[in-house]
Amino acid sequence: MKGLLLRWTRRFIVMFALALGILVATQLLLPGIIENRLVEGLRRSFGDVKIIRAEVSAYPAYQMLSGKIDSVNLDLRRVAFGDLVVDAVLLDGRNIKLDMGRLVAGEGVRVTDADLLRGTFVIAEDDLNEYFWKRFNQSRFFRVALDRGRAVLTGNMNVLGRDLAVRVAGEFRVGGGTTVAFVPREVKVENTTVPPLFLDLIAKEWAVSLELDQEAIPMIVEDLLVEDGQLFIYGRRPAAGS
C-alpha cells in the first residue's frame, strides 16, 4: 500500500512540476511571441512604419492565445494616415481583446474590445505643411508655423497680378470624430485686416483628418495641444454605442 502511495505521490510531483514548467515557460515566452505577431500585424495595417516598442502583458499569459491582453504599450514612428504622416504614435491600452485568428493569419490588427485605449499622435510642423500642400495648397504659397497654443499661416497671394503678403493667425480645435479643424482668428493682407467672410472660406479648407484605421486604432479625437513646431492630438476609444 505504501509503495502504491509512493508511486502516486511521485507521479503527482512529476505532473505538477511539468505543469508548473509549462506555465512558467508560457509566462516568459508567450508575450514575446505575441509582441512579434503584433509588430507584423501593425506593419500590415499601416505599411512602411517604424515600430520602436511593442509591449504586451497578461497574467496568466496563456489567455493571450484567445486574444485577451491585460496591457499593451506601442510606440510607432513615421506612420502614414492617408496623406498625413504622423511623426509618432503612442498607444496605451488596458484589458484589450484582439482578433487573434486574424493576427495569426497575417491579416493585420483588429481590436474587438477594450476597457481603455488611448493614443497620442505627434505631428511635426514640416509634415503638417506637406499635408496641406498636397491637399489644398499645391502651389505652396502658404506655410504653417506652429507656436505655443496657436498656428500662423504666412505666404504670398497673387491678386490682379500683384503679390500680396498674407498672414493668417488662428488655432487648431477638435472638429469631431477624427478631424482637427484650423480656426482662423485674424487674416491680414499687406497689414490690412480682411473681413470675417474670408475667415470662413479659409476655415472650410484648412482641416486635418487623421483617417485612422478603425480596426487597428478604433479612436476618436478628444483633445489637442500646439507646441513649438509640433501638434499633439489625443485620442481615445469611443464608449460602446457612441
N, C-alpha and C positions, 0 to 999 in steps of 0.2 A: 504493500500500500504506500509505504514511504517512497519507494522507488518510482511508482507511478506519479505521485505528487511532485517529486523532484523533477521528473521529466516534463510535466506540465508547467512547472514553475520556470524551468529553463526555456521552454518553448515560448512562454509568455514574455519572458525577458527579452528574448531574441526578437520576437514580433514587435514588442514595444520599442526596442532600440532601432529596429528597421523603420517603423512608422515615424519615430522621432527624427531619424536621419533624413527621411524623405521630406518631412515638414520643415526642418531646418534648411535643407538644400533648396526647397521651393521658396522659402522666405528670402534666401540670399540671392538666388539666381533668377527667379521669375521677373522681378521688377526690371532688371537689366534687359531681359528679352522683350518685355512689353515696351520699354523705352525705345529700343531699336525699331520695333514694329511701328511705334507711334511716329518716330522720325521719318521712316519710309512713307507712312501714310500721309504725313503733312507735306512731304515733298511732292507726292502725287496730287494732293489737293491744291497746292499753291505753286507748283512748278519750281523754278530756279530760286530757291530760298536758302539762306544760310541759317542753320539752327545751332545756336550757341549752347543751349542747355535744354534737356528734356528729363524731368524727374517725376517719377510716379511712386506712390507708396500705397500699401494696403495691408491690413492685418485681419485675418490670416491672408497671406499672399495668393493662395490658390483661388480666391474669389475673383481675381483678375481674369481668370480663364473665362468667366461669364461676362466680362466687361465692366465689373464693378471696381472702381478705384477710389480710395479714400481721399487722396490729394494728388493734384497734378500741377506742376510749375513748368512753364515753357518760356524760352527766350529765343525769339526768331528775329533775324535781321534781313533787311532789304526784301520785304515781302510786297509783291505786286497785287493790288486790288483794282482790277481793271486798268485804267490809265494812271492810277496813282501808286507810286512806290512809297511804302512806309519804311522808314529807317529802322525802327524797332517795334516789335510787338511782344508785350509781356503779358502772359496769361496765367491766371491763378484759379484753380477750381477745387471744390470740395464735394465729396460724395458724387462723383461723376459716373455716368453709365455710358459706355461706348458700345457701338455695334461691332462686337469682336469678330463675327463672321466676315463682315466686310473688311475689317482691318487685316485679318489673316489672309484673306483672298487678294490683298494688294489693291483694293478698290478705293482707298482713301479713308479719311477720318470722318466719322459721323457720331455726334453727341446726341444721345436719345433722351437723357435726363441729367439733371444736376441740381443739387441743393444750392450751390453757389458757383458762379462762373463770371469772373471779371477780367477785363483786359485794358491795358494801356497801350495806345498807339502813338508813337512819336514820329512826327512828320518834320523833316528838315526843310528849311526855307528854300533851298535850291530845288528839292523835289517838288515842293508846292508850286514853284514857278514853272517847272517843266509840265506839271499837270495843267495849269491854267493856259500855258502857251499851246499845248496840244489840243485842248478842248475849245477854248474860247478866244484865244489871242495869238493866232498863228504868226502874225507879223511881229510879235514880241515887242510891241511898243510900250507895254506896261511891265513893271516888275514889282513884286510884292516883297516888302520888308516887314519882318516880324519883330516888333518891340514888345516890351513887357506890358501885357494887357491890351494891346491893340495891334492893328495891321495898317500899313500905309502902302498904297499903290501909287507909283510915280512913273511918268513917261511922257511921251510926246504924241500929240494927235494932230493930224493934218486937217485943217478946216479951211476950205476955199483956197487951197494952195499955200497955206501958211501953217508952219509947225508951231503948235502951242504947247507949252509945258502944262501938264495936268497932274494934280495931286489929289488923291482920294484917301481920306483918313476914316477908319472905321474899326469894327471889331467882329470877331467870329462868335457865333452863337449856335447852340443846338437847334437844328431845324426840324427835328422829329425823325424817328426811325434811325437810319444810318447816315443822315445828311447833316452837314455843318454848313451854315449859311454865313456869308460875309454881309454884315450890315453896315453900309456906309453912313457916316455921320456928317461928313463935310466934303464937298468937291470944289476945288479951286482950279481955274484955268487962267494962267498968267496972273495969279494972285487975285483973281476976281471970283467971288463966291457964286456958284451955279445954283439955279432954282431947285427946289426939292424934287421936281419931276425927274431930273437926271439921277438922283439918288435911287429912285425906284427902278429905273432902267438898269442901273449897274447891279442892284441887288438881285435882280432876276437872273443874271448870268453868272455872277461870281459865287458859286456854291461848290462845296466839296462833298462828293458821295464816296463813302468807303467801299461800297459794293462788296460787303462781307459775304463769304461763303457761309450761308445759314445752316449748313450741316456741320461743318468743321468748327465754325465760330458763330453759334447762334446768339447774336448780341444786338442790342440797340445802343445808341449813343446817349449818355446821360449827363455828361459834363465835359468841360474842356478848359484848357489853360494855355495862354500865349506867353512864352518867354522869349528872350533874345535869340532869334534865329530858329526857334522851334515851336511847333504847335503840338500840344499834348491833348489827345482825345481819350476820354474814359468811357468804357462801355460795360454793359452787364447783360446777363441772360434775362430776357423778359420773364415775368411771372407767368405761370400756367394760365392760358386763356386770354392773355393780353396780346 
